[in-house]
Amino acid sequence: MAKAASKAQAKKPSAKSQTAKNQAASEPFGPAIERLMSEKNVSYRAMAEKTGLSAGYLNHLVHGNRPVPANSVMEKVAKALGVKADRFREYRVRRISDHLAKKPELVDKLYKDLLK
């Protein structure tokens, strides 16, 4: 019985890791890539090899010198970093926007609830 309890505790994320996860979810795309690359000790050259994107372009994305790329590019970056694309805030916003475009009644409801 104690073994099962210790397993459950081991799987439960710590408050510190949960805070870091929430912070990561709210980061803009560039800083999120930079932090993940740093955490995983991945260079621009390695990212370029993994994604098929140029190291220069990746550098521009990190430093905000280029607009946030298409979802397909964010998916490549996420895969290269070993995370899901929905880790990136802009990816999630686009997915929500795509779904809202199909449900105008929900757009109206959200507008009223959030902005009025």
C-alpha positions in Angstrom: 0.0 0.0 0.0 2.8 2.4 0.9 4.5 1.6 -2.4 1.3 2.7 -4.3 1.2 5.9 -2.4 4.8 6.7 -3.0 4.3 6.1 -6.8 1.3 8.5 -6.8 3.4 11.1 -5.0 6.2 10.6 -7.5 4.0 11.3 -10.4 2.4 14.4 -8.9 4.2 17.5 -10.3 5.9 19.8 -7.7 4.6 23.3 -7.2 7.9 24.6 -8.7 7.6 22.5 -11.9 3.9 23.4 -12.3 4.8 27.1 -11.9 7.6 26.7 -14.5 5.1 24.9 -16.9 2.5 27.7 -16.5 5.2 30.3 -17.1 6.4 28.5 -20.2 2.8 28.4 -21.5 2.5 32.2 -21.3 5.9 33.0 -22.9 6.0 34.5 -26.4 7.3 32.2 -29.1 10.9 33.6 -29.4 11.7 33.5 -25.7 10.1 30.1 -25.4 12.4 28.7 -28.1 15.4 30.3 -26.5 14.6 28.9 -23.1 13.9 25.4 -24.4 17.1 25.4 -26.5 19.1 26.5 -23.4 17.4 23.9 -21.1 18.1 21.1 -23.6 21.6 22.5 -24.6 20.7 22.6 -28.3 22.6 25.0 -30.6 21.1 26.9 -33.5 23.1 24.6 -35.8 21.6 21.5 -34.2 18.1 23.0 -34.4 18.7 23.8 -38.1 19.7 20.2 -38.8 16.7 18.9 -36.9 14.1 21.3 -38.5 15.5 21.9 -42.0 15.3 25.6 -41.2 18.4 27.8 -41.4 20.2 28.7 -38.2 19.9 32.4 -39.1 16.2 32.2 -39.5 15.9 30.4 -36.2 18.0 33.2 -34.6 15.6 35.8 -36.1 12.6 34.0 -34.7 14.2 33.8 -31.2 15.0 37.5 -31.2 11.7 38.6 -32.7 13.1 39.9 -36.0 10.6 37.8 -38.0 6.9 37.2 -37.4 5.8 34.1 -35.7 5.9 31.4 -38.3 3.1 29.2 -39.6 1.9 26.4 -37.4 3.7 23.8 -39.5 7.0 25.5 -38.7 6.2 25.7 -35.0 5.4 22.0 -35.2 8.9 21.3 -36.6 10.5 23.5 -33.9 8.5 21.8 -31.2 9.4 18.3 -32.4 13.1 19.2 -32.6 12.9 20.4 -29.0 11.0 17.4 -27.8 7.8 19.2 -26.8 4.3 19.5 -28.2 3.5 22.5 -30.5 0.7 23.5 -28.2 3.4 24.5 -25.7 3.7 27.7 -27.8 1.1 30.3 -26.9 0.8 31.6 -30.5 0.1 28.0 -31.7 -2.8 27.7 -29.3 -4.2 31.1 -30.2 -4.2 30.1 -33.9 -5.9 26.8 -33.2 -8.6 28.6 -31.1 -9.0 31.2 -33.8 -9.5 28.5 -36.5 -12.2 26.8 -34.4 -13.9 30.2 -33.6 -14.0 31.0 -37.3 -16.3 28.0 -37.7 -18.6 29.0 -34.8 -19.6 32.7 -35.1 -22.2 32.3 -32.3 -19.4 31.4 -29.9 -17.4 34.4 -31.1 -20.3 36.7 -30.1 -20.7 35.0 -26.7 -17.0 35.3 -25.9 -16.9 38.9 -27.1 -19.7 39.8 -24.7 -18.3 37.7 -21.8 -14.7 38.9 -22.2 -14.7 42.4 -23.6 -17.9 44.1 -22.6 
